[in-house]
Amino acid sequence: MRTYSTLLVTLSLIISQSAFASVVMTGTRIIYPAQTREKSVQLRNMDNQPYIVQVETDKGQKNSATEDGDFVVTPQIFRMEPNAGQSVRLMYAGKNLPQDREAVFYMNFTQLPATKTASQSANQLVLSITNRVKIFYRPQGIAGRQEDTAKNLTFRLDGKNIQVTNPGGYYAVVRRASLFIQGREVRLADTKMVAPKSSSEWTPSVPVKNLKGARLKLTLVNDYGMDTVSERTL
């Protein structure tokens, strides 16, 4: 008698956009108002086959998964039928956080094809895809407006690097940043975040000797996942 075993090979693809995933989320980020009791997140299976989905959250660090207790996810594991939707509830249950700035967490949802009972004894190659999105925990006490984040950023030359300071209470999610000096573009950053009330150092694509008079072009991502472009002279 020949014995068949299940060969399980998990390919974890961590992606920021859902172009390759069948299970997708409505929106590209989650804004979690601190005063709310829970936040509902909508998922949808765009494929013609069912999937098993697992949802967990973390702080963006290794070994900092759901067991830290920052968020309660309900349901955490569920089956999604073809072309069907599913609502997931997020409830913040962590420690008290500063009320004058945002905190960022991450939600991961992994899809795994639901196998038929008849095929469970056969050799299979099972591929999983994990989609990862940011959760912005947003207190009511933040001063100013999120829309003003770009104009509030300050830039200072620090040796070969440029120090970027975010004095506000909102994360600056930077898609792209460039300087234009004498008609030449100098790339500063791509896909960066500057935390509230903190600084970050960027290394320009070519050495910069002086920022005065340089034209700054910033592309930031807003709450709806849309690019917002601003320009100003330093």
C-alpha positions as a printed Julia matrix, in Angstrom:
234×3 Matrix{Float64}:
   0.0    0.0     0.0
   1.33   3.38   -0.97
   1.22   6.08    1.69
   0.61   9.71    0.71
   1.74  12.54    2.92
   0.83  16.2     2.74
   3.71  18.39    1.65
   3.15  21.83    3.12
   5.35  24.6     1.8
   4.4   28.02    3.09
   5.57  30.99    1.08
   5.01  34.11    3.15
   4.84  37.17    0.93
   4.63  40.32    3.02
   3.13  42.94    0.72
   2.02  46.5     1.3
  -0.51  46.43   -1.49
  -3.02  43.73   -2.28
  -2.23  43.34   -6.01
  -1.27  39.65   -5.59
  -3.73  38.78   -2.82
  -7.21  37.41   -3.3
  -8.3   38.52    0.18
  -8.12  42.32    0.29
  -8.97  45.05    2.79
 -11.11  48.1     2.13
  -8.58  50.94    2.25
  -4.8   50.87    2.63
  -4.44  51.82    6.3
  -6.47  51.78    9.51
  -7.09  54.94   11.54
  -8.04  53.92   15.07
  -9.46  56.85   17.1
  -8.37  56.41   20.72
 -11.82  57.3    22.03
 -13.56  54.55   20.08
 -14.38  51.22   21.69
 -13.68  49.19   18.58
 -12.91  49.56   14.88
 -14.49  47.44   12.16
 -12.26  46.4     9.26
 -13.78  45.03    6.07
 -12.12  42.18    4.15
 -13.29  40.63    0.91
 -12.37  37.47   -0.98
 -12.1   38.44   -4.64
 -11.36  34.89   -5.82
 -13.56  31.99   -6.9
 -12.11  29.67   -4.26
 -12.42  29.7    -0.47
  -9.58  30.69    1.86
  -8.7   30.3     5.52
  -7.68  33.69    6.89
  -5.7   34.45   10.04
  -5.46  37.99   11.44
  -2.93  39.25   13.99
  -1.37  42.53   15.05
   2.13  43.57   16.08
   4.23  46.62   16.95
   6.51  46.4    13.94
   9.19  44.52   15.85
  10.28  40.9    15.74
   8.52  38.65   18.24
   5.95  41.35   19.06
   2.79  39.63   17.88
  -0.76  39.6    19.19
   0.11  38.02   22.53
   1.44  41.42   23.64
  -2.23  42.25   24.15
  -2.29  45.65   22.45
  -5.23  44.7    20.24
  -7.94  42.08   20.49
  -8.91  40.75   17.05
 -12.31  39.1    16.53
 -12.52  36.71   14.76
  -8.84  35.82   14.52
  -9.18  32.78   12.23
 -12.07  32.23    9.84
 -13.05  30.8     6.47
 -13.94  33.13    3.61
 -16.18  31.79    0.87
 -15.64  32.78   -2.79
 -16.56  36.42   -3.54
 -17.7   36.94    0.05
 -16.97  39.6     2.67
 -15.96  39.43    6.32
 -15.92  42.05    9.04
 -13.09  41.95   11.59
 -13.25  43.9    14.85
 -10.2   45.55   16.39
 -10.28  46.57   20.05
  -7.35  48.32   21.71
  -6.55  46.68   25.04
  -2.96  47.79   25.61
  -1.34  50.22   28.0
  -2.14  53.9    28.13
  -0.32  55.78   25.4
   0.71  59.45   25.11
  -2.3   61.57   24.2
  -0.39  64.21   22.21
   0.85  61.96   19.39
  -0.02  58.96   17.25
   1.27  55.43   17.8
   1.66  52.95   14.97
   0.89  49.23   14.96
   0.49  46.7    12.16
  -2.27  44.31   11.18
  -1.36  41.19    9.21
  -3.9   38.98    7.51
  -2.7   35.74    5.96
  -4.7   33.81    3.38
  -4.31  30.07    2.92
  -6.31  28.06    0.33
  -8.98  25.92    1.95
  -8.26  22.34    0.86
 -10.97  19.81    0.11
 -11.27  16.79    2.4
 -10.74  14.4    -0.51
  -7.38  15.97   -1.38
  -5.92  16.2     2.12
  -4.07  12.88    1.74
  -2.34  13.9    -1.48
   0.93  15.76   -1.87
   0.23  19.49   -2.07
   2.09  22.74   -2.47
   0.3   25.32   -0.32
   1.17  28.98   -0.78
   0.19  31.6     1.77
   0.14  35.36    1.24
   0.34  37.84    4.08
  -0.9   41.38    3.61
   0.42  43.94    6.09
  -1.21  47.3     6.81
  -0.52  50.07    9.3
  -2.79  50.89   12.23
  -2.52  54.51   13.35
  -3.72  54.84   16.95
  -4.91  58.45   17.07
  -5.7   60.24   20.38
  -8.1   63.18   20.52
  -5.54  65.43   22.19
  -3.25  65.9    19.2
  -2.73  69.57   18.41
  -3.1   70.8    14.83
  -4.3   69.0    11.74
  -2.97  65.92   10.01
  -3.18  67.81    6.72
  -0.52  70.27    7.93
   2.14  67.61    8.61
   4.12  68.3     5.43
   4.49  72.04    5.98
   5.49  71.54    9.62
   8.5   69.34    8.79
  11.86  71.08    9.2
  15.12  70.24    7.42
  18.68  70.86    8.59
  22.01  69.9     7.05
  23.97  67.62    9.39
  27.26  66.68    7.77
  26.52  64.47    4.77
  22.97  63.83    5.95
  19.84  65.91    6.26
  18.03  65.88    9.58
  14.25  65.88    9.21
  12.24  66.89   12.28
   8.53  66.28   12.73
   7.32  68.57   15.56
   3.67  67.59   15.19
   1.68  64.75   16.66
   0.97  62.88   13.41
   3.2   60.44   11.55
   4.69  61.8     8.33
   4.31  58.95    5.85
   6.62  59.92    3.0
   6.2   58.36   -0.42
   8.98  60.44   -1.91
  11.06  63.49   -1.08
  13.36  65.43   -3.42
  15.36  68.64   -3.49
  15.76  70.71   -6.63
  19.05  72.62   -6.61
  19.94  74.67   -9.7
  17.49  72.66  -11.74
  18.92  69.3   -10.67
  16.87  66.79   -8.66
  18.48  65.34   -5.56
  16.6   62.36   -4.17
  16.19  62.45   -0.38
  13.89  59.58    0.52
  11.5   56.96   -0.74
   8.97  55.13    1.45
   9.93  56.59    4.82
   8.09  57.46    8.03
   9.02  60.21   10.46
   7.5   59.61   13.86
   5.71  62.4    15.76
   7.88  64.73   17.83
  11.06  63.09   16.62
  13.8   63.39   14.0
  15.17  61.18   11.27
  18.29  61.42    9.13
  18.12  61.07    5.35
  21.09  60.64    3.04
  20.74  62.57   -0.23
  21.53  60.81   -3.51
  24.41  63.27   -4.09
  26.23  65.49   -1.57
  24.44  68.71   -0.64
  26.46  71.68    0.65
  23.66  74.15    1.38
  19.9   73.9     1.79
  19.16  77.62    1.56
  17.18  78.39   -1.58
  16.67  74.73   -2.47
  13.21  73.72   -3.69
  11.68  70.89   -1.66
   9.08  68.56   -3.16
   7.32  66.23   -0.74
   4.83  63.46   -1.52
   3.05  62.29    1.62
   0.32  59.68    2.02
  -2.91  60.84    3.67
  -5.49  58.94    5.73
  -7.14  57.61    2.57
  -3.94  56.21    1.09
  -3.79  59.01   -1.49
  -0.64  60.93   -2.41
  -0.57  64.61   -1.45
   2.15  66.69   -3.06
   3.56  69.91   -1.61
   6.45  72.16   -2.64
   8.28  74.94   -0.85
  11.56  76.77   -0.85
  13.87  76.12    2.09
